[in-house]
Amino acid sequence: MAPLDWGLGHATRCIPIIRSLLEAGHEVVLAGEGKQAILLSREFPQLTILPLRGYRITYSKKDWQLPFKMAAQLPKIFRAIRHENQWLKEQIEKQSIDLVISDNRYGLFQPGTPSIILTHQLTILTPFGIGQKWLQRIHYQLLKRFNEIWVPDSAHIPNAAGILSHPKKLPPNPLYYIGWLSRFEPVKTPATYTYCILLSGPEPQRTLLEQKLIGDLQKVKEKVLFVRGLPDEQDLPDFPNNITCKNHLTGTALQEALHASEWIISRSGYTTVMEILHLQKKAILIPTPGQTEQIYLAQQLLQQQWAFSVEQNKFNFNDAVAAARQFHFSPPPNIVHDQQLCLSQIQKLMHPDVALRQ
């Protein structure tokens, strides 16, 4: 199983699937690099993690520059897809791989080996719709190479991802909605922190938001847990005594921290959204500037009254908190991950003859 290196969310949402596979007795080999590999190695120290170069997408400081920055990186993305496709061909023989699960990595397929792609983003949204139809056609061509598509959302209304996971026209592959993926289970715990801030996502926007928050938090009196989303860092910024700062928290520690927090403040990355909704927590979402998917998700959840949201360039901690406390939250239904469906589909792909006889 290999997650995309586009923020830690792609790695963290793989964790419940990996756990299900291990509990069912499957042998699991992981692949990745950098922060994603570090995170997975801490969650599953017993598993082999193969080095696999990521797409290494970089963002711009200005949101209006992002479409041009992304367009300029398309050749790099397609080179990465070709590289991982060749890499997988070699690893299938070396590691005796029977099935591949790819989280948004489009080159991880090979003829003769069943492959599944995990994605919530069936619809590609672009700023002002520029090139959207062209990108959508390319996207579906890439998805067609996989045996199955798994979408971590509900098949019905209400759902979390809206048009992202429910396009007007579905891809031709067998497609399954598998429910929300979350590492954590809801537990009622007395609040230790008023706010838990979770930073994540690509640079430089992660750092720009962090700098804004560090300035704002100097005047905050409530207890705050600040998780920077930097698993490979050692140093920490200076904060007042009421601010607890961590570079990274692994599964159990983060679960305890989220349970013990009244509010969650984070990006509107889809993995973070799934975990917040699953835990039924009140949230303030700050979409990454220029990232159309996150902007859409934040608006979608705001309209459904599942979360409050603020644009980064308008974000002020005290103002955002005051507005969110006036917002009417309507708790969503809990759309649980269907583990049995996933395991059943894996068995059918790995043993089609048995499935046919049944």
Helices and strands as residue ranges (DSSP letters): E 2-3, H 9-12, H 15-23, E 30-32, H 34-43, E 49-51, G 63-65, H 66-72, H 74-95, E 100-103, E 115-118, G 127-129, H 132-143, E 148-151, G 162-164, E 175-177, E 193-198, H 205-217, E 224-227, E 243-246, H 251-259, E 261-266, H 270-279, E 282-285, H 292-303, E 308-309, G 312-314, H 317-326, H 339-350, H 352-357
